[in-house]
């Protein structure tokens, strides 16, 4: 039976919370009963165009520009590697050509010495007699045939070296031309990547401001399903081969689990992943979205319940791509990272808990490692 989900407003977290809440937190929680959502608490109305609609637009723009930047970066790196490979091949062929030329010069000197000896003796016959006298017990005919064979082999070898030298020179020039073409293409892609990055930085800044506004309004940044569908089309995500994965890619680990500081009342309850605003956040494993929370120190936050009874939390988000009750697969994009709530900079706050509530967390890094994920 299809289930609806209700909107329940709860008080901000208690004394044991790691963050000092700014206001009463609006919580959207999954309940497997009821026919209609019940809305309570949290200011919703803003003047002008709804911030939620603007958040949806800029979120999709960030996703599209982020994918464009990634594609340009991948293409740029592919061209750079191809350029380096072609330059290395050109260098190798150039060295091979030089070796062939040196060997040909040695053979030409040898042929010149033979020709000079024949010139001094007056003919090939006399040169053969001279060589036969130097090699006792060899028949004259054998010495003549061997001398002729050496001359022919020498001439053939010289001809092969000349042809190889020309082929190597042509191959080196062609590899250099391909390297130059890859370099020009790389320059073009670099400019496209720079343009995409500038647009992405601007969109990320707009997303950060809108997400903070929406988080304070209590709407939790849930994007329309049309945006989620468009995001999947604009930036497809390959499913991981393993049942567990990292919550984000291309990150730097920042504040660890259990750390102390002015921002945490009783120690840091999760692991922070420093990423730019708008970075796709992924479900670390299969499960169901338990709740969304906004308006407290975690800003826009999501909790996912997994099949083994554990819960994972994703906090300081800028927007979410799936609502409570939605089943999620490992690696599925469920939100965009942000800087909402009690945050000192863009990052994802990630927790692993035994219950949906604070105070039951474990260190996420060893937990992920036990599940085959290295961070």
C-alpha positions, -999 to 999 in steps of 0.1 A, spaced: 0 0 0 13 34 -9 21 55 21 21 93 24 45 111 47 37 137 73 54 169 82 61 172 119 77 201 136 100 192 165 120 214 188 156 220 182 180 193 194 188 192 231 218 199 253 238 170 238 236 184 203 269 192 187 257 225 174 240 254 191 206 257 172 197 290 157 160 285 158 133 258 161 141 231 135 114 221 110 115 183 105 100 164 76 98 128 87 87 96 71 56 80 86 41 48 71 5 59 80 -19 86 71 -34 98 38 -23 134 36 7 154 48 2 177 78 21 209 77 30 228 109 56 253 120 83 272 102 77 304 82 71 296 45 61 328 27 86 352 11 80 382 -11 86 381 -48 94 349 -67 94 319 -44 129 312 -31 121 275 -36 117 280 -73 148 300 -75 166 273 -55 154 247 -80 166 267 -110 201 275 -96 205 239 -83 199 225 -117 222 252 -132 250 241 -107 244 204 -116 246 212 -154 276 235 -151 294 210 -128 289 182 -153 301 205 -181 332 214 -161 338 177 -154 334 167 -190 357 196 -201 383 185 -175 381 149 -186 385 158 -223 413 183 -214 432 156 -195 426 131 -223 440 155 -249 469 163 -226 478 127 -222 474 121 -259 497 151 -266 523 138 -242 521 103 -258 525 117 -293 555 139 -283 571 109 -266 565 88 -298 580 116 -319 610 117 -297 614 79 -299 612 79 -337 636 108 -339 661 88 -318 656 57 -339 662 77 -370 695 91 -356 706 56 -347 698 44 -383 718 74 -397 748 66 -375 748 30 -385 744 40 -422 774 63 -418 794 34 -403 785 11 -432 793 38 -458 827 42 -442 832 4 -445 820 4 -481 844 33 -488 873 14 -473 865 -16 -495 862 6 -526 894 23 -517 912 -11 -514 898 -22 -547 909 10 -563 945 6 -550 946 -30 -563 931 -20 -596 902 -44 -598 879 -68 -578 899 -98 -590 932 -84 -578 915 -73 -545 902 -109 -542 937 -123 -548 950 -99 -521 923 -111 -496 930 -148 -505 967 -143 -498 957 -129 -464 936 -160 -456 956 -192 -459 941 -225 -471 910 -208 -487 902 -215 -523 902 -184 -545 867 -190 -557 854 -191 -521 871 -159 -513 857 -142 -544 822 -154 -536 824 -143 -500 838 -109 -510 810 -104 -535 784 -115 -510 797 -91 -484 795 -62 -509 760 -70 -519 748 -74 -483 765 -41 -474 747 -24 -503 714 -39 -493 718 -30 -457 726 6 -466 695 8 -488 673 -6 -460 688 19 -435 681 48 -459 645 37 -463 641 32 -425 656 66 -419 631 83 -442 602 63 -427 613 72 -392 617 109 -401 582 109 -416 567 91 -385 584 116 -362 571 145 -382 536 130 -382 537 124 -344 548 160 -339 519 173 -361 494 151 -341 509 165 -308 504 200 -321 468 193 -330 462 178 -295 478 208 -280 455 232 -299 425 211 -289 436 211 -253 439 249 -254 404 252 -267 391 228 -240 410 246 -214 392 278 -223 359 260 -223 366 246 -189 376 280 -176 343 295 -188 323 266 -172 343 271 -140 335 308 -139 298 302 -145 299 274 -119 315 296 -93 289 322 -98 261 297 -96 275 281 -65 276 315 -48 239 321 -57 231 286 -45 248 292 -12 228 324 -5 195 309 -16 200 277 4 207 297 36 175 317 30 154 286 22 169 267 52 158 295 76 124 295 60 118 258 71 112 244 36 143 222 38 153 228 1 134 199 -14 136 202 -51 107 193 -74 107 159 -90 111 176 -124 145 190 -113 156 156 -100 147 140 -134 165 168 -153 195 164 -130 197 127 -137 196 134 -175 221 162 -173 246 144 -151 241 106 -151 256 87 -122 271 53 -127 261 28 -99 290 16 -79 299 -21 -81 301 -24 -43 272 -21 -18 288 8 0 305 39 -13 318 74 -3 292 101 3 311 125 -21 339 124 -46 369 147 -49 370 159 -13 394 168 15 388 154 50 385 182 75 371 181 110 373 145 123 349 126 145 353 135 182 371 167 176 366 196 200 360 232 194 337 262 199 312 249 173 305 217 192 289 214 227 302 179 234 326 170 206 322 166 168 297 139 160 307 132 125 333 134 98 335 165 76 343 163 39 354 197 25 338 202 -9 324 232 -29 288 242 -26 267 222 -50 288 190 -49 266 159 -55 260 140 -23 255 103 -26 238 77 -4 266 56 10 244 25 8 209 12 1 181 24 24 152 47 29 152 84 36 141 88 72 138 125 76 148 160 65 156 187 90 162 224 85 165 255 106 189 242 133 227 241 135 228 214 109 211 236 83 194 214 57 200 179 68 190 144 57 189 111 76 189 77 58 180 44 74 199 14 61 189 -23 60 214 -32 88 195 -9 112 221 19 111 215 54 100 236 80 81 232 117 82 242 143 56 242 179 69 248 215 59 232 207 25 220 233 0 193 213 -16 179 178 -16 169 157 -46 147 131 -28 122 133 1 113 112 31 101 77 24 121 75 -8 142 43 -12 177 51 -24 204 29 -39 241 29 -32 258 58 -49 225 75 -58 226 113 -58 203 124 -30 214 161 -23 238 189 -30 264 199 -5 262 234 10 271 258 38 238 260 57 234 261 95 262 264 119 289 260 93 323 277 89 326 269 52 313 247 24 315 210 34 294 179 40 290 168 76 285 130 75 274 109 105 269 72 111 244 64 140 228 35 157 195 55 160 181 84 141 189 107 170 221 125 180 243 108 206 244 73 190 271 80 165 302 61 156 334 72 139 324 72 101 359 66 88 365 32 105 329 23 98 333 30 61 366 11 61 349 -19 77 324 -18 48 351 -18 22 353 20 16 385 39 19 384 76 25 
